[in-house]
């Protein structure tokens, strides 16, 4: 199946945001940077889900739906929840 420019764009956006987020989380530069890394992971997962749905790749859709939930937990833990004192 030939990909449309939209699907190709979604996949590249997902790839680049995933790489950026992984780098930010791996730096361990504090809660704020890690939290924003998870926000970028959320954007990446949403892009992967959109691209996977458009190409009817249900395994990739399932994987990134679970990752979206994990990344939302990361956003909550690092940006929303108050750090235990």
N, C-alpha and C positions, 0 to 999 in steps of 0.2 A: 504494500500500500504506500503510495507516494504521500509524503507529508506536505501539509500546507505551510505557508510562511508563519501562520499563527502557531501551529504545533511546534515547528522548529524554534520559533522565538520563545515559547513557553519552556521548552526543554533546555535551551541555553540559559534562560533566566534562572530556572530551577538549579541548573548545574553551578552557575557562578555564585548564586546566593548560598547554596549549600557549602561550597568551598569556603566562602567568606565567613559564614557562621561557624564552621568547624574550626577555622583558624582562630576566631575570636574566643570561642569556648576553650580551646587548647592553651591559649595564652595565660589563663588563670590570672587575669589582671584585676580581679575584684568582682563583686556582685553586679555592679552596673554594666560593665563590659560583657560579662557572661550572660546577664539577662537580655541585653540587646542582641547578643549572638543567638539566643533562643527565639527572639522576635524574628530575626532574619531566617532562622530555620523554619518558623511557621510559614513565612512567605514562600520559601522553597517547597515545602510540603504541599501547599495549596497549588502552586504552579505544577508540580508533578502530578497531583491528582487531576487537575484540569486537563493536562496533556494526555494522561493515561485514559481518562474517560473519553476524550475525543478520538483516541486510537483504539478504544475498547480493550485496553490492556488491564484486565481485572486484577491480576496479581500485583502489578505496580500500584493500582488504585488502593488495594487492600493494605499493602505495605505502608504507603504514605499516609493513609488514614490513621493507622496506629501511630506512626511517627508524629503526625500532627498532634495527637493527644499527648504524647510524651513531651513534645516541645511546648505545648500549652502549659503542662505541669512545670516545665523549666521556667517559663515566663512568670508563672505564679510564684514559684519558689524564690526567684532571684529579683523580681521587680515589684511584686505586689505584697507578698507576705513580709511582715516585719521580722527582722533577724532576731533570733532568741538572744537575750542578753545574759 
